[in-house]
Amino acid sequence: MPGTHLLLIEDDDAVAAALQRVLTNSGHRVARAATGGEGLGLLGPETGVVILDLGLPDMDGIEVCRRVRRAEPEVGIMIVSARDRELDVVGGLDAGADDYLMKPFRLAELMARVRAQLRRVSSAPAGQAGRIEAGAVAIDLDARRAWTDDTEIILRPKEFALLALLAANAGRVVTRDRIMAEVWDTTWLGSTKTLDTHILSLRQKLGVQAITTLRGVGYRFEA
């Protein structure tokens, strides 16, 4: 099970030093790597969250993300990058990242997201007991698996949590604020582009009619 260590993979010495100082002063144990290869070498079962820059000198951060996810399936991965194109965000999430924070960012937001990831990984093995069935979708909360029409759906960690919340409230609107609070464990009121990207991905996997958008309010799972 992942521990509470943080692994920072960032090649910019000034940025890394500032982040290390803030994270350490907040009580976290932080290991820093300047390259993807070095970061993969420092990764282990004690790692709770990986904070990953994409512009690394030896390999693309997306590839590092994939390797981290394969090596430690339960670890939290937060990409922190100046790349702001939707393709980059989607690529990072598809590679296994749980969150994507664009540079420049506020340190308070970074810290809130790190705390959310640590809470998620600390509770991941126990999970929630039970099963959810909504329309053609069945969800095993203990096993963290989901099926539609008896075909298993491959979901990233945040996609699973989002689908479970929406399906548990099938037919009812779930507000964006509630989703951010329960899935991302944050009251951050800024951009929710990460949420929009996850909704798009779920629609691609479930069918476009599965989730209805209520503009300015939230989403409704159609059972």
Stockholm file with secondary structure:
# STOCKHOLM 1.0

chainA/1-223         MPGTHLLLIEDDDAVAAALQRVLTNSGHRVARAATGGEGLGLLGPETGVVILDLGLPDMDGIEVCRRVRRAEPEVGIMIVSARDRELDVVGGLDAGADDYLMKPFRLAELMARVRAQLRRVSSAPAGQAGRIEAGAVAIDLDARRAWTDDTEIILRPKEFALLALLAANAGRVVTRDRIMAEVWDTTWLGSTKTLDTHILSLRQKLGVQAITTLRGVGYRFEA
#=GR chainA/1-223 SS CCCSEEEEECCCHHHHHHHHHHHHHTTCCEEEESSHHHHHHHCCTTEEEEEECSCCSSSCHHHHHHHHHHHCTTSEEEEEESCCCHHHHHHHHHTTCSEEEESSCCHHHHHHHHHHHHHHHHHTTTCCCSEEEETTEEEETTTTEEEETTEEECCCHHHHHHHHHHHHTTTSEEEHHHHHHHTSCCCCCSCCHHHHHHHHHHHHHHCTTSEEEETTTEEEECC
#=GC SS_cons         CCCSEEEEECCCHHHHHHHHHHHHHTTCCEEEESSHHHHHHHCCTTEEEEEECSCCSSSCHHHHHHHHHHHCTTSEEEEEESCCCHHHHHHHHHTTCSEEEESSCCHHHHHHHHHHHHHHHHHTTTCCCSEEEETTEEEETTTTEEEETTEEECCCHHHHHHHHHHHHTTTSEEEHHHHHHHTSCCCCCSCCHHHHHHHHHHHHHHCTTSEEEETTTEEEECC
//
